[in-house]
Amino acid sequence: THTFYLPCGECTITLEDISLQLDLLVDGDVVTGPVVNANWSATCEQLLGKVPNKFRGNRIEMRWLENNFQTIKALASIIENE
């Protein structure tokens, strides 16, 4: 677990702690901006160099990623690795 060990005992940060400290809602929508991109095939081609044969909404199946990117080139840049 992610526990801090202090002289007075143990302390674990909870989702409620984050909510109170950062004044974020934790039971609503995800805290991101809208993604405005209707051409997912072009985005995949640009970022991955390959296009999956099908999307699930705006998601790519993990099995497709595993099958196509099991190994990363040794000379790949940090951005390519990400």
PyMOL commands that set and color helices and strands:
alter all, ss='L'
color gray80, all
select helices_A, chain A and resi 15-22+40-48+62-68+78-81
alter helices_A, ss='H'
color red, helices_A
select strands_A, chain A and resi 3-6+9-12
alter strands_A, ss='S'
color yellow, strands_A
deselect
rebuild
show_as cartoon
